[in-house]
Amino acid sequence: MEKVIILGTGCAGLTAAIYSARANLAPLVFEGHEPGGQLSTTTLVENFPGFKEGIMGPELVMNMKAQAERFGARFQYADCTGLKTADGHLSIEIEGKWIDTRTLIVASGASAKWLGLDRERELVGHGLTSCATCDGAFYRNVPVCVVGGGDSACEEATFLTRFASKVYLIHRRDSLRASKIMAERTLANLKIEPIWNSAIEEYIPDAEGEMRAVKLKDLKIGTLRELEVKCVFVAIGHTPNTAAFKGLLNMDENGYLLQQDGITATNLPGVFAAGDVSDHRYRQAVTAAGQGCAASLDAERYLADLGVH
């Protein structure tokens, strides 16, 4: 019987592991299908406190993992495929086997939706990203584009006008899906140019492997043209990694886990949610870390109430 099992090794999961390990709870951490979370595909991180010169995303993840291991956290490369309750405790399915635990911290994150084009994986962090707040400041005084037509795309495009010389907003339709006030504010911004009825057909990198341009297709007449941009910000949504918990844990209409009672607790006693798996608003490394801390403290107090130390 484990005391604490943590799913995910992004900022939320690793911070939960550090706190749980320091509380002598010897957490068992499963790395999931994307070890390190979205930071593992990020290059320079400049907005995580404590690193005045910034730090590479994979290095930050490795440092946090080593810190957790130092205090006794255990790590396994595996993914959770099921959850059930039995005899007053929890059981999770890992590669066909069931493991019992008193508490479970779900920090499995949310995966950005991409366009599915060639070179996509290799260009992430090199002119292709899903987070304007994270990476916008790297693209000062150069043209960039945002893909999408909802509130998130409008928010990203507006934010990017602080840095970029020009922001192209590429949308498959001839009007935005965003709320009326958000759409009006976006289209009124002189630095934002909408490109309607269009889709990116191809990413075009330069000789150094950085984004140089995209090939656009006009979906009405079928013509192709090249648009020079230094970065593509994909804002077509995220998919929370919660498929294994459908029917057991309460979720919103998009699959994000719902917290309750003003803490990280879910509707199932002993199960806590932290980070992007339950946060579709902020989605930042530092907010995920804070949620991981909170989830660990909530789990520790839950165990104390059970008389488990």
C-alpha positions, 0 to 999 in steps of 0.5 A: 500500500503506497501512501502517495502516488503522483501521476506526471513529472511536469512542474506540478508533479515534481513539486508535489514529489519534492514536498511529499518526499520531504514529508517522509511519505516516499511518493511513487511518481509515474512519468507518463507518456510525456516525461517532464511535461511541456517544459521538456519541449521548451528551450529557454525559460525566463519567467520561472523565479530564481533564474535571472539569466533563465534556464533551459526547460529540460534542465529545470525539469531534471533539477526538480526531479533530482531534488525530489529523488534526494528526499526519497521520491521514486520514479517509474516510466509508465502511464496510468490507464485506470482508477478504481476504489476498493475497501476504503483505498484507491487502486490505479492501473499501471500497464495492466497491474493494479497498485493500491494507494491511500492518496493520488495526486493527478498532475498529468497535464494537458497536451497542446493541440498541434496542426500535424504537419511535417517538421512539427516536433523538431520545430517546437521551441525553434519558432513553433510554440503553444504559449505566447506568455512563455515565449512571446518576449523572444520575438521582439520586433519581428513578424509572428503568426497565431493560428486559431479563432477562439478567445485563446487565439485572440488573447495570444495575438493581443499579448504578442503585440507587445513584442512583435512588429506584426501579428498575423491571425490565421483562421480557417473561417471568415469570422472569429469564434471568440466572444464578441468583445474579445473579437472586436478588441483583437480586430481593432488592434492595428498590429494584428492582421487577420488572414481569413479562410486560410490554413498553414500547409507547411512550416519553412525553417531556415538553414539553422533550423529556426522558423523562417516562414509558413506556406499558406493555403487559401481554403476558398480558391486553393492558392498557395503563398509564403508568409514570412514569420519568425514564430508560429503560435498555435492556439487551437486548444489543449487536451487534458490528459484525463481519459483514464478517469472518465466516469470517476472524477468530475470534469468540465465539458473539456475534460479538465478535472474539477477541484472542490472545497477551495483546495485541490481535492476532487470529488473522490476522497484521496484524489487531488488534482494539480497543474494544467490537468485542472487549469485551463486559464493560466497554464504556467510553470510557476502556477503549476508548481504552486498547485503541486505544492498545494496538492501535496499539502492537501494529501498530507493532511488527508493522510494525517486525518486517517492516522497515516504518517 
